[in-house]
Amino acid sequence: AGVHSLGLVYEGCPIDLKHQVLVKDKSHYVSFQRQVIGNGFWFRTLLQPDTQHLDAVGFTVAVCNAKSDTSTFISPLDCPEEDWKVVGSSRCLWTIYDLKCINVKDGVYRTSHQRYFLHTLTLQPSWFQIYCLLARYLFVTIGTWGGVVLALMGHNDAARCFSGFVGLWLNGLLNGVGAAMEMRHQDLLSAIYPVGSGVFIGLFVGSIFLFGEGYLMKLYTLPLSCIGMLMCTLLDGLLVYRGDEYFTWMHLLQGWWADPILIGLFWLVLVSSRVYILRGARRNIQQDID
């Protein structure tokens, strides 16, 4: 790939430290004489005219995690292969569950055709990603535990309405905001999960909680929501993130599989409780008849 120069970025600004760039095959290695902290990287396109066909459009960025004494300088060429950790790429997308940018397999970067153009790529989450993540967990937590407290106090209708409105409706609306920002800052496909799993299911289930509690079991609302979220998860991973890093256990357990699994377990608890209560009622009635 044709790169004139490259380096690290911290808080949006290039790190102004002396560094060495080594080139081997199609890889460029940047090394510093001491440890540095960065949260992004930059590169410039080639200076020579008519070299656009050599521009870097598909690449990965990795750091060497090999440990050594502070007095010992490790050349990146000597870094063991197992100590390299991928931290960025030509295309990475943020998720609604954590503040890590997930690398998209075979992603293409829109490199400028202008010569000696400076490209700066940050690994910092945007303000709306942080806001959506914190607000989402805040609404779900308050809605869940608020409903529990109201139910323990004997206010069952208030508990149902509070959980449905705060934990589901507001969460669904928030996912709508997140989806709109995803489409604006990333692309249309990246809004699959926020729209399908967050907006639709949040508003759908929330509406049933608020206005049609009797349909909660009749319409199989929870199992259908569970299946819908699983389908959104698969589509998100296959179409948007294209597998690989998306389907690691750590990321799946952080939310993508956790939400539908929790909903499914909640539905099983409701069904089991309903069966237990109905059987107990029939048993009591049969005893009275006998």
C-alpha positions as CSV (number, residue, x, y, z in Angstrom):
1,A,0.0,0.0,0.0
2,G,1.2,3.5,-0.8
3,V,1.6,5.6,2.3
4,H,3.9,8.6,2.5
5,S,4.0,8.8,6.3
6,L,2.0,7.7,9.3
7,G,1.9,7.9,13.1
8,L,-0.3,7.9,16.2
9,V,-2.9,10.3,17.4
10,Y,-3.9,11.3,20.9
11,E,-7.2,13.2,21.6
12,G,-7.4,14.1,17.9
13,C,-3.9,15.5,17.6
14,P,-0.8,13.8,16.1
15,I,1.8,12.7,18.6
16,D,4.7,15.0,18.0
17,L,7.5,12.6,19.0
18,K,10.4,11.3,17.1
19,H,9.5,7.9,15.6
20,Q,10.9,5.4,13.1
21,V,8.9,3.9,10.3
22,L,10.0,0.6,8.9
23,V,8.5,-1.1,5.8
24,K,8.5,-4.8,5.2
25,D,6.5,-6.3,2.3
26,K,3.2,-4.4,2.5
27,S,3.4,-3.6,6.2
28,H,4.5,-0.4,7.8
29,Y,5.9,-0.4,11.3
30,V,6.0,2.7,13.6
31,S,8.2,2.5,16.6
32,F,9.0,5.0,19.4
33,Q,12.0,5.1,21.7
34,R,9.7,5.1,24.7
35,Q,6.1,4.1,25.6
36,V,3.4,6.4,24.2
37,I,-0.3,6.6,24.7
38,G,-2.6,7.0,21.7
39,N,-6.2,6.6,20.8
40,G,-6.0,6.9,17.0
41,F,-3.7,7.0,14.0
42,W,-3.0,9.1,11.0
43,F,-1.5,8.7,7.5
44,R,-0.7,10.7,4.5
45,T,-1.3,9.6,0.9
46,L,1.7,9.5,-1.5
47,L,3.1,12.8,-2.7
48,Q,3.8,11.7,-6.3
49,P,1.0,12.3,-8.9
50,D,-0.9,9.5,-10.5
51,T,-0.4,7.1,-7.6
52,Q,-4.0,6.8,-6.5
53,H,-4.0,3.1,-7.4
54,L,-1.4,2.5,-4.7
55,D,-3.4,4.2,-1.9
56,A,-4.2,2.2,1.3
57,V,-7.9,1.4,1.3
58,G,-8.0,-1.9,3.2
59,F,-5.7,-2.2,6.2
60,T,-5.5,-3.2,9.9
61,V,-3.8,-1.4,12.8
62,A,-2.1,-3.5,15.5
63,V,0.0,-2.8,18.5
64,C,2.8,-4.9,19.9
65,N,2.1,-6.0,23.5
66,A,5.5,-7.6,24.1
67,K,6.8,-6.7,27.5
68,S,10.4,-5.7,28.1
69,D,12.6,-3.7,30.5
70,T,12.2,0.1,30.2
71,S,15.7,0.3,29.0
72,T,15.3,-2.2,26.3
73,F,14.0,-1.1,22.9
74,I,12.0,-3.7,21.0
75,S,12.0,-3.4,17.2
76,P,8.5,-4.1,15.8
77,L,10.1,-6.5,13.4
78,D,11.2,-8.6,16.4
79,C,7.8,-8.6,18.1
80,P,6.4,-12.2,18.3
81,E,3.3,-12.7,16.2
82,E,1.2,-13.7,19.2
83,D,1.9,-10.4,20.9
84,W,0.3,-8.3,18.1
85,K,-3.2,-7.1,19.0
86,V,-5.5,-5.5,16.3
87,V,-7.0,-2.2,17.6
88,G,-8.3,-0.7,14.4
89,S,-8.8,-1.1,10.7
90,S,-9.9,0.6,7.5
91,R,-13.5,0.2,8.6
92,C,-14.8,-0.2,12.2
93,L,-18.2,0.4,13.6
94,W,-19.4,1.3,17.1
95,T,-22.0,-0.8,18.8
96,I,-24.9,0.1,21.2
97,Y,-23.6,-2.2,23.9
98,D,-20.0,-1.0,24.5
99,L,-17.5,1.7,23.7
100,K,-15.3,-0.4,21.5
101,C,-15.1,0.0,17.7
102,I,-15.5,-3.4,16.1
103,N,-13.4,-4.1,13.0
104,V,-15.4,-5.0,9.9
105,K,-14.1,-7.8,7.9
106,D,-12.8,-6.7,4.5
107,G,-13.8,-3.2,5.2
108,V,-12.8,-0.4,2.7
109,Y,-11.7,3.0,3.7
110,R,-12.6,6.0,1.6
111,T,-9.1,7.3,1.0
112,S,-8.9,10.7,-0.7
113,H,-7.5,10.8,-4.2
114,Q,-5.8,14.1,-3.3
115,R,-2.0,13.7,-3.0
116,Y,-0.3,14.2,0.4
117,F,-3.7,14.3,2.1
118,L,-3.8,13.8,5.8
119,H,-6.2,11.2,7.1
120,T,-6.9,11.0,10.9
121,L,-8.7,8.0,12.3
122,T,-9.8,8.1,16.0
123,L,-10.7,5.1,18.1
124,Q,-12.6,7.3,20.6
125,P,-16.4,6.9,20.8
126,S,-18.5,9.8,19.8
127,W,-20.6,11.7,22.3
128,F,-23.8,10.1,21.1
129,Q,-22.4,6.6,21.5
130,I,-21.5,7.4,25.1
131,Y,-24.9,9.0,25.7
132,C,-26.9,6.2,24.2
133,L,-25.0,3.6,26.2
134,L,-25.3,5.3,29.5
135,A,-29.0,6.3,29.0
136,R,-30.0,2.9,27.8
137,Y,-28.7,1.1,30.8
138,L,-30.1,3.9,33.1
139,F,-33.6,3.5,31.7
140,V,-33.5,-0.3,31.8
141,T,-32.2,-0.4,35.3
142,I,-34.7,2.2,36.7
143,G,-37.6,0.6,34.8
144,T,-36.8,-2.9,36.1
145,W,-36.0,-2.1,39.7
146,G,-38.7,0.6,39.9
147,G,-41.3,-1.9,38.8
148,V,-40.1,-4.4,41.4
149,V,-40.3,-1.8,44.2
150,L,-43.8,-0.7,43.2
151,A,-44.9,-4.3,43.0
152,L,-43.6,-5.1,46.4
153,M,-45.5,-2.1,47.7
154,G,-48.7,-3.6,46.3
155,H,-49.1,-1.2,43.4
156,N,-49.2,-3.8,40.6
157,D,-50.7,-1.6,37.9
158,A,-48.3,1.2,38.6
159,A,-45.4,-1.3,38.5
160,R,-46.5,-2.6,35.1
161,C,-47.0,0.9,33.7
162,F,-43.7,2.1,35.1
163,S,-41.7,-0.8,33.8
164,G,-43.4,-0.7,30.4
165,F,-42.9,3.0,29.9
166,V,-39.4,3.6,31.4
167,G,-37.8,0.2,30.7
168,L,-39.3,-0.4,27.3
169,W,-40.9,2.6,25.7
170,L,-38.2,5.1,26.6
171,N,-35.5,2.6,25.8
172,G,-37.1,2.0,22.4
173,L,-37.2,5.8,21.7
174,L,-33.6,6.1,22.7
175,N,-32.6,3.3,20.3
176,G,-34.4,5.3,17.7
177,V,-32.2,8.2,18.3
178,G,-29.2,5.9,18.3
179,A,-30.3,4.4,15.0
180,A,-30.7,7.8,13.4
181,M,-27.2,8.8,14.5
182,E,-25.8,5.4,13.2
183,M,-27.3,6.1,9.8
184,R,-25.9,9.6,9.8
185,H,-22.3,8.9,11.0
186,Q,-21.8,5.3,9.9
187,D,-24.2,3.8,7.3
188,L,-27.8,2.5,6.8
189,L,-27.1,-1.1,7.5
190,S,-25.5,-0.3,10.9
191,A,-29.0,0.7,12.1
192,I,-30.4,-2.8,11.7
193,Y,-30.0,-3.8,15.3
194,P,-31.1,-0.5,17.0
195,V,-34.2,-0.3,14.8
196,G,-35.2,-4.0,14.8
197,S,-34.2,-5.0,18.3
198,G,-34.5,-1.7,20.1
199,V,-37.2,0.5,18.5
200,F,-39.6,-2.1,17.2
201,I,-39.4,-4.6,20.1
202,G,-39.1,-1.9,22.7
203,L,-42.2,0.0,21.5
204,F,-44.1,-3.2,20.7
205,V,-43.6,-4.9,24.0
206,G,-43.8,-1.6,25.9
207,S,-47.2,-0.9,24.3
208,I,-48.5,-4.3,25.3
209,F,-47.3,-3.7,28.9
210,L,-49.1,-0.4,29.0
211,F,-52.3,-1.0,27.1
212,G,-52.8,-4.7,26.6
213,E,-51.4,-6.8,29.4
214,G,-53.9,-9.6,28.7
215,Y,-52.2,-10.1,25.3
216,L,-48.7,-10.6,26.8
217,M,-49.2,-14.4,26.9
218,K,-51.8,-14.8,24.2
219,L,-49.7,-13.3,21.4
220,Y,-46.5,-15.0,22.5
221,T,-45.0,-11.5,22.8
222,L,-41.9,-12.4,24.7
223,P,-40.8,-15.5,22.7
224,L,-41.5,-13.6,19.5
225,S,-39.4,-10.7,20.8
226,C,-36.6,-13.2,21.7
227,I,-36.6,-14.7,18.2
228,G,-36.8,-11.2,16.6
229,M,-33.7,-10.1,18.6
230,L,-31.8,-13.2,17.7
231,M,-32.6,-12.6,14.0
232,C,-31.5,-9.0,14.3
233,T,-28.3,-10.2,16.0
234,L,-27.5,-12.6,13.2
235,L,-28.3,-10.0,10.5
236,D,-26.2,-7.4,12.2
237,G,-23.2,-9.8,12.5
238,L,-23.5,-11.1,8.9
239,L,-24.4,-8.0,7.0
240,V,-22.9,-5.2,9.0
241,Y,-19.9,-6.6,10.8
242,R,-19.4,-9.6,8.6
243,G,-18.6,-12.1,11.3
244,D,-15.1,-12.6,12.9
245,E,-14.7,-10.2,15.8
246,Y,-18.5,-9.7,16.2
247,F,-19.1,-13.3,17.1
248,T,-16.5,-13.5,19.9
249,W,-17.8,-14.7,23.2
250,M,-16.9,-11.5,25.0
251,H,-19.0,-9.3,22.7
252,L,-21.9,-11.7,22.5
253,L,-22.2,-12.0,26.3
254,Q,-22.1,-8.2,26.7
255,G,-25.5,-7.9,25.1
256,W,-26.1,-9.3,21.7
257,W,-27.1,-12.7,23.0
258,A,-27.7,-11.6,26.6
259,D,-30.9,-9.6,25.9
260,P,-32.8,-12.3,24.0
261,I,-31.6,-15.0,26.4
262,L,-32.8,-12.9,29.4
263,I,-36.2,-12.3,27.7
264,G,-36.5,-16.0,26.9
265,L,-35.7,-16.9,30.5
266,F,-38.2,-14.4,31.7
267,W,-40.9,-15.9,29.5
268,L,-40.1,-19.4,30.8
269,V,-40.5,-18.1,34.4
270,L,-43.8,-16.6,33.5
271,V,-45.1,-19.7,31.8
272,S,-43.8,-22.0,34.6
273,S,-45.4,-19.7,37.3
274,R,-48.7,-19.6,35.3
275,V,-48.8,-23.4,35.0
276,Y,-47.9,-23.8,38.7
277,I,-50.7,-21.4,39.8
278,L,-53.3,-23.0,37.5
279,R,-52.5,-26.5,38.7
280,G,-52.7,-25.4,42.3
281,A,-56.0,-23.8,41.6
282,R,-57.4,-26.9,39.9
283,R,-56.1,-29.0,42.8
284,N,-57.9,-26.8,45.4
285,I,-61.1,-26.8,43.4
286,Q,-61.0,-30.6,43.0
287,Q,-60.5,-30.9,46.8
288,D,-63.5,-28.7,47.4
289,I,-65.6,-30.8,44.9
290,D,-64.5,-34.0,46.6
